[in-house]
Amino acid sequence: MYSIRESTRRESPLQIESQEFRRLGYRLIDRIAEHLQELNTLRVSPGETPSRVREVIDGGRSLPQSGSDVGEILERAQRILFDHSLFNGHPRFWGYITASAAPVGILGELLAAAVNANVGAFRLAPAATEIESQTVRWIAELIGFPKSCGGLLTSGGNVANILCFLAVRARMGGTALRETGLSRPGAPVLRIYTSRETHTWVQKAADITGLGTEAVVWIETDEGLRIRTDLLKSRIQQDQREGLTPMMVVGTAGSVSTGAIDPLGELAAICRQEGLWFHVDGAYGAPAAAVPGVSTDLLALREADSVAVDPHKWLYAPLEAGCVLVRDPRTLPAAFSYHPSYYHFDEETTNYFDQGIQNSRGFRALKVWLALQQAGRQGYAKMIAEEIDLSRELFRSLAFYPELEAFTQGLSIATFRFCPSDLRDGRDEPEVSSYLNDLNREILNRIERSGEAFLSNAVIRESFVLRMCIVNFRTTREDVQRLPDLVLEVGRKADLELRRRLSCRI
Ligand SMILES: *Cc1c(COP(=O)(O)O)cnc(C)c1O
């Protein structure tokens, strides 16, 4: 007989009794709810030095030899994190492309950890596997990609893009390339075509796959920082004539710097004509395809062979969650499936270890699945459309401020800079333009230190500009309207001080 009586239970240093677990959990949830409620009254970033933060966490302390009271540890962790963190959920956080996390996603993470599903194999995570499959299909539906696609969740956009790259390499390079690598005599010399605006994942992918970063062919962009399709086409044909093997074209649906969208329909046509794989990096912009009336260039992402989407950006999932979508569901298993003797898994079911490079996998899909249901397609379309509108409003309002110079506006990204009135006419002269770069770099840092808002930057045709990217369902019109005055106030002061320091060379 097999029975474990209460009295024989093993004493574990990590055990928390049920009543205590409840008490600690309720208290934590109370504290999180308070935090979310008071977010807009907090500083966006703490503006503390690394040494100060290290001091707060007692960074020099050695590994504890014996255990401590779990309640006290949790209390301390809350204090540290709520008092010394940057809050990307703050309504005035507009840096990089980092989203406010949906509250339902926070709860989803807790629930996912409680079940601790290993979504590597169906047998280990039946419900979680099916939830992930459904989440992948829903993301496809949201952006207009065929529902019959394959795909899986990843840690983020980089990994999603790199997995697609690996899958394409496996497909275009054939079995020989996979078995003997690139060293085999006569191995194809693969080439990838993309614009300079493409995120750095493409260099990482070329590097770690052994192709080398020189396998990436950079195509010039037009005025709007979109890939030039005429140059692309002639370069592919030239490379074919020279015996190279063009493998894929990477188009971007929303570039990181300016939100530029490549002419995806034209790229799809070129890829069809020339027999290349068409990959779209939609890490930032793909969800905007759900907004009625968006550009046909963006909608053409549905013609791609593969798309990377980033639920931890415009689907507001807490970090981390990226997503791969492939038109042909056989693509991923063809690239990643190996079957050792100790794996006895049913062929009929989805086993995600066969679809990517991870073996054990967490349950990233749950938080995304929950948010997709809470907001629905319409809810997402509304939030994203509002954020695009807010960005456009800010951009238009810049015209009323002679010291603010507008640069670009695309999706929910606006770029601009502070340019003192007396420097306006000479702003293209090398010395002035270099001063303006220094000045705006200083303004960016001062805004961050002020804790009032958080921006990041872009470099557009050698100008260092301030960049505001709204992927934040908490941002209100009032938040946005306060920004120009903040930049003016910080900018005028910084300008005065910098000029004094340079003893008026400018
Ligand atoms: C954010 C982003 C990436 C990288 O995604 P991570 O989630 O940060 O790994 C790649 N491409 C584009 C266009 C992005 O916006």
The ligand as a MOL file (V3000), in Angstrom:
LIG
                    3D

  0  0  0     0  0            999 V3000
M  V30 BEGIN CTAB
M  V30 COUNTS 15 15 0 0 0
M  V30 BEGIN ATOM
M  V30 1 C 12.1050 45.2350 -30.7780 0
M  V30 2 C 12.4630 44.8350 -32.1410 0
M  V30 3 C 13.3070 43.7500 -32.3660 0
M  V30 4 C 13.9280 42.9760 -31.2210 0
M  V30 5 O 12.9420 42.3960 -30.4310 0
M  V30 6 P 13.2320 41.9690 -28.9030 0
M  V30 7 O 11.8990 41.6160 -28.4020 0
M  V30 8 O 13.8100 43.1850 -28.2490 0
M  V30 9 O 14.1810 40.8440 -28.9440 0
M  V30 10 C 13.5680 43.4000 -33.6670 0
M  V30 11 N 13.0430 44.0910 -34.6900 0
M  V30 12 C 12.2280 45.1370 -34.5200 0
M  V30 13 C 11.6470 45.8500 -35.6960 0
M  V30 14 C 11.9130 45.5520 -33.2390 0
M  V30 15 O 11.0930 46.5890 -33.0510 0
M  V30 END ATOM
M  V30 BEGIN BOND
M  V30 1 1 1 2
M  V30 2 1 2 3
M  V30 3 2 2 14
M  V30 4 1 3 4
M  V30 5 2 3 10
M  V30 6 1 4 5
M  V30 7 1 5 6
M  V30 8 2 6 7
M  V30 9 1 6 8
M  V30 10 1 6 9
M  V30 11 1 10 11
M  V30 12 2 11 12
M  V30 13 1 12 13
M  V30 14 1 12 14
M  V30 15 1 14 15
M  V30 END BOND
M  V30 END CTAB
M  END
